[in-house]
């Protein structure tokens, strides 16, 4: 086998890599190598996405993303951040280089056919693995998280304010279609049977195949850590256990990216932008040719003002010549922290691996930059930590609501927020993207249902153990069903008339009564859950068809990548609870709409159970070579088991728990973890989908830390 790494690769029964090396640098190189062997296709796709070159082999469907990556200058920002890292933290920069060396060694083995089970996708698209640069892991990190804070939601808020008025914006305030969330809870030793803390949770992201998290065990003389790594990024950033301290994160729902409306003009020398002092200043300008498989290359003009890169429009407006109803032409620049500071927070990664107590994790979190997270940690000495980590700019409140004028003063960034901190309540801390410690930093948060439900479940028992946590992971109670069910309860049955004197039909009355008896659990085997979802979808579509919402159905001619944030039916579906509970909804007769939806579903009720239509819909860069029947799921958007359909559009779930974990501070070997597919990214591998049955059932895989229980794969 090629390579000069002094280390050992072990595997457990699930194919999870356990790596042991003589030093930190050697271990990073080994981690890069094994990741390339297990996830070569995934790494190649993500490298190209970071560069804005994925359409060269994925075709036209990847072009909208490549345009965004080029215009937002993701690769250039990653290079800039790595250069700063070399200057400010040479040890971490060298560690990242070692990881990249390992990736390239692994990809060389894949390219040479030395590794069994090479991903068949390479053959299908006629591609060979490329070379990684030292900045590539930073590019992957940036590309993964550039939409994490949901800056396109500002386009939606501006769209609603323009057509329905600013007071209407709050009606749609909910976890948006492109954001990511998580559940996370910390139970202190006072509330456990062992006297040591337990941390548990599950990150909610788009489910991808291969998965976005990699279970891994990293060991060298300085540290021994298990956790969930991001393939393509060294170390263990989000969820880890060193034996004496463990940590986990949830999305803080912070607002740390801004859109500026720019006034641009072309000159003989290039492009100029009008600044807040009334001065026209030269903007940087580049032109790129983006290769597209099966088509002619596409030219992309990249313009960057003092605020940031222009990601929508330009001097002539939108690409179709439209101006979205405004003058002058539309041009929107994106300002995001790493582009401003040259720092992606990679200096936190080695200190996290070396952490022994919560104080070490706390100091590492001070170096964290992006994305902005709520961090929970606990150690074996009883220490706990609950804080926000990441960089959020101080600026005018209007910056958070929508695009602001670049040519007017008052919207500049004026420094950074101090990350908020919080404590525990009755020995427990719960975060599920609700308005918690990060409330001062955000605009829109998830409804409180998941957090409230987890808190209530934890309150039901004084003493907990790691074994009790999976039942919380899998809870399917849907509290957000209440407003719709309350609306149904107010409708008269077939023996009475409603306000217009028209009674419900007998089938509609029977359906209403059945749903009012329903236990409000979105279980895959529940016919009642299927009926509720059908009713909810029918009501969402009827509300979306109301004339008052018609202007929302025609968004500005923004690039395709932003359209999911601007689609009114998903927005109404996710905000249905708010819309039904509002004092007035533009004069819409909501009881009449609910009655019509009830009659519609009663006339054509769903034939099966919730799991028949609520199925996993994972993202794959390429459609599978053979049809895959994805499994039915329990859960819903506001359940603790957060498997997200899009009410009114589809019951399929593209988002859900991208992993689950239970970190036990009493005995690390009593910890558990699971992912939706498996440790391998290669179709046909025995470890490609072997964890899925456990993931579906709510079971978890043991965390093995005893080297004698592992199978040694190789010395390298």
LUMDO-761322 format. One record per residue (C-alpha): residue in one letter; z, y, x. Coordinates in steps of 0.1 Angstrom, whole numbers, plus 5000, padded with zeros to 4 digits. Layout:
AZYX ...
% end
This chain:
X500050005000 X499150355013 X501750625019 X504450715043 X507250755018 X510550595030 X511850474997 X512050204971 X510650164935 X512649964911 X511949894874 X514249794845 X513249574816 X511449864799 X509349954830 X511350274835 X511150384872 X514350384893 X513750554926 X515850544958 X515050724990 X516650835022 X516551215015 X515751474989 X512251545002 X511351175004 X512651124969 X510551404955 X507451254972 X508350914957 X508851074922 X505351234925 X503750904936 X505250684908 X504450954882 X500850944893 X500750564891 X502250564857 X500650874842 X497450944861 X495351034830 X498151254816 X498551434849 X494751494852 X494551634816 X497551864822 X496151984856 X492952084839 X494652244810 X496752464834 X493452564852 X491552624820 X488952354829 X489652074804 X486552144783 X484552024814 X485251664804 X486951684769 X484151884754 X483952184730 X487152104712 X489052194744 X487252524749 X489652744727 X492552634749 X490552694781 X489753044770 X493453114764 X494452964798 X491853174816 X492553494797 X496353464800 X495853394838 X498053084838 X496752944871 X496953284888 X500553324875 X501452984888 X500053064922 X501853394922 X505153224913 X504752954940 X504053224967 X507253404956 X509153074957 X508053004993 X509353345003 X512653344983 X513552974982 X511652785009 X513752465004 X512652434968 X509052524977 X509052255003 X510552004978 X507752094953 X505152034981 X506651694987 X506251604951 X502651714951 X502051514982 X503351204963 X501151284933 X498051304955 X499050974972 X499350804938 X496150954926 X494450834958 X495650474950 X494350514914 X490950644926 X490650364951 X491450094925 X494549994944 X496850024913 X496649774885 X496149914850 X494250234858 X493950444826 X490550354809 X490150714798 X488750804833 X485850564828 X485150684793 X484651044804 X483150974838 X486051144856 X487951074888 X491451214895 X491351544913 X493551704940 X496851874932 X497752204949 X501352304957 X501352544927 X500052284902 X503552174889 X504252544881 X500952564863 X501752264842 X505152404834 X503652734824 X500852584803 X503352354785 X505452654775 X503152954771 X503152904733 X506752794732 X508153134722 X505453154695 X504053494703 X501153424678 X503753454651 X503653834657 X499953814646 X501153654613 X503953904607 X501454194613 X498954024589 X501653984562 X502954344566 X499354484563 X498554304531 X501954244514 X504154514530 X506754494557 X509454374533 X507454054527 X507653944563 X511153804559 X510053574531 X508053374555 X510653374583 X510953004593 X510352764621 X506652824626 X503852584631 X503552614669 X507152634679 X509252354693 X512852284684 X515652034691 X518951894679 X521751894704 X525451844700 X528451814724 X531651634714 X534551714738 X536951454750 X539451554724 X537151404698 X536051084715 X537750744718 X537350754756 X538851094761 X535551204778 X532751414763 X529551284748 X526351484746 X523551374723 X520351504707 X516651494705 X513951744715 X511351804688 X507851864701 X504351764693 X504351394698 X501851304725 X500550984739 X501450954768 X504751114760 X505951454771 X509051314787 X509451054814 X512650844816 X513550824853 X516350754878 X516450954910 X518750854938 X519350964974 X522451034995 X522851374980 X522651274943 X522051004918 X520651134885 X519150984854 X517251194829 X514151294811 X511551444834 X508451634825 X505551444840 X504051664867 X507151854875 X509751744901 X513351674893 X514951664859 X515051994842 X516051954805 X518251644800 X520151484828 X523351294838 X524551294874 X527451054868 X530051334868 X528251604847 X525551594820 X523451854804 X520951904776 X518952194760 X517552314727 X515052584721 X516952914718 X514253054695 X514353364717 X511653634716 X510553704752 X506753764750 X505154074736 X501754174724 X500354524731 X497454684713 X495354824740 X492755104740 X490055004765 X486855164776 X484155054800 X483155284829 X480655254856 X483455104878 X484754854853 X487354884825 X490055134819 X493155114797 X495055414781 X498655414792 X501755554774 X501555874796 X498155954782 X496355854815 X493455614816 X494055354844 X491755094859 X492254744845 X491654434866 X488554254855 X487153904863 X484453694849 X484653314848 X482053044839 X483852774819 X482152434820 X481852254787 X480851884785 X477551844766 X476952224764 X475952514785 X478752694804 X480552974786 X481353304802 X484853434798 X485753794807 X489353834818 X490854184817 X494454274827 X496154604820 X499454734833 X501054554803 X499454214810 X496354004805 X494154084774 X494253754754 X492553874722 X489554104719 X488354354745 X486654684749 X484154594721 X486754434699 X486854074687 X484253824698 X482353844665 X482254224666 X484954264641 X487954494645 X490354334620 X490254644598 X491454874626 X489855134649 X489455144678 X488354794686 X490954524688 X492354434722 X495754264725 X497454214759 X500253954764 X503254044785 X505353744795 X508153724820 X506653504848 X503653734849 X505954024854 X508553874878 X506653604897 X509453364888 X509353044867 X512952944874 X512152654897 X515052754919 X517352604892 X515952244896 X517552134929 X520952274920 X520852084887 X520251754906 X523151834929 X525551944902 X528951774900 X530751994875 X529852224846 X530352524870 X527452394891 X525252364860 X526252714849 X525252854883 X521952674882 X521352804847 X521653164861 X518453094880 X516652964849 X513753174836 X511453004811 X511552874784 X514753034771 X517052754760 X520552694747 X522252474773 X525152234767 X526952054795 X530151854800 X531751684830 X534251414837 X537151654843 X536951794807 X534852094815 X532252214788 X529552464787 X527552624758 X525352914768 X521853054767 X519753024798 X516553224805 X515053564808 X514653794777 X513454154782 X515254454768 X512854664747 X512354824713 X513054624682 X509454684670 X508254474700 X509654164683 X508054234649 X504354254659 X501854404683 X502854754695 X500655044708 X500355034746 X499255404746 X502555524731 X505855554750 X508955364739 X507755004740 X508154934777 X510554664791 X513854814803 X515554524821 X516954194809 X519454074783 X522653914796 X522453554784 X525053504756 X527753234758 X529653044731 X532552804729 X533252494709 X534652474674 X537152194668 X535952024699 X532252034689 X529252254697 X526052204676 X522652364682 X519552304661 X517552624666 X519652804640 X521153154645 X523753054671 X524553224704 X520953324709 X520853524676 X520653864694 X517653744714 X515353634686 X513453724654 X512953404635 X515153094637 X515152754621 X517052724587 X520652614592 X520252274575 X520052054605 X522852224623 X525052224592 X524351854585 X525151754621 X528351964619 X529351794586 X528651444599 X530751514630 X533551644609 X533651314590 X535351144618 X537951264643 X537151024671 X533550944682 X531950724707 X528450704722 X527650414699 X528050634668 X525550894678 X522250724667 X523350734631 X523351114634 X519951114651 X518550924621 X520051114592 X517451184565 X519351414540 X517051704530 X519252004521 X516252234517 X515252034487 X517852214467 X515952524455 X513052314441 X515352064425 X517452354410 X514152494396 X513352154380 X516852134365 X516252454346 X513052324330 X513452194295 X512551834289 X510151684263 X512651724235 X512852094239 X510452384245 X510352624274 X510153004270 X506552974259 X507352694234 X505452434254 X507552124262 X507251914293 X505251594287 X507251274286 X505951154320 X506851494335 X510351484320 X510851134333 X509751244368 X511951554367 X514951344356 X514251084383 X514051354410 X517351504398 X518951164403 X517451124438 X519851104467 X517751364486 X517051134515 X513651124530 X513550754538 X510250584547 X510950324520 X511750564493 X509450614463 X511550904452 X511051084485 X507251034481 X507451174446 X509351484458 X506951544487 X504051514463 X505651774440 X506452004469 X502851984481 X501452054447 X503752354442 X502852494477 X499152474469 X499752644435 X501752924451 X499152974479 X496453004452 X498253304435 X496053614437 X498753814455 X498453574485 X494653584485 X494353844513 X496353614536 X493753344534 X491253554554 X492853624588 X491453854614 X488753704635 X491153604662 X490353324687 X490652974672 X493652884692 X495753124672 X494653014637 X497452764631 X499953054630 X497753244605 X497152974579 X498953074547 X499352724532 X501452584560 X503452914561 X504152894524 X505052524528 X507552584556 X509052894539 X509152734504 X512952754502 X512953124509 X510053184484 X511853004456 X515153164462 X513853524465 X514953754437 X511353834429 X508153694443 X505553954435 X505953874398 X504853514403 X506153294375 X507753024397 X509152814368 X505652794353 X504152704387 X506852434391 X506152294357 X502452284363 X503052104396 X505351864379 X502751784353 X500151734380 X502151484399 X503451304368 X499751254358 X498851114392 X502050994409 X502050864444 X501450484445 X503850394472 X506750514494 X507250814517 X506350614547 X502950514533 X501650874538 X504251024562 X502950864593 X503050944630 X499951154641 X500351184679 X498151414700 X495851244724 X493451414747 X490851154738 X490750944706 X491850594713 X489150344721 X490350124693 X491650234660 X495450254660 X497550214628 X500350454634 X503750374618 X505350524587 X508250754593 X511550854577 X512651214579 X511251554572 X511051904587 X514652004577 X516251664582 X518251584613 X515551324617 X513051604621 X509551444616 X507451734604 X504751714577 X502952024567 X503752064530 X500652144509 X498352024537 X499351684550 X502251434550 X501251324585 X503751414612 X502451554645 X505851684655 X509051494658 X511651364683 X509851344716 X512851154730 X516451074720 X519451054744 X523150994744 X524951094775 X528450934779 X530751104804 X533150814803 X530750554817 X527250664825 X526050304820 X527050334783 X524450614779 X521250554760 X517750694757 X514450624740 X510950764737 X508250734710 X505950514731 X506950374765 X507250434802 X503650374810 X500750604800 X498150334803 X496850174771 X497249794773 X500249814796 X503249604783 X505249924786 X502850164769 X504350124734 X507249884738 X509950144729 X508350244697 X510049984675 X513350104688 X512450464683 X511450394647 X514650204639 X517050454656 X517950214684 X518050324720 X517450164754 X520450114778 X520550344808 X520750104838 X522350244869 X523349914887 X520649844912 X521349474912 X520149464875 X516849614884 X513549454895 X512349584929 X508649664926 X507949784961 X508949954993 X506850255001 
% end
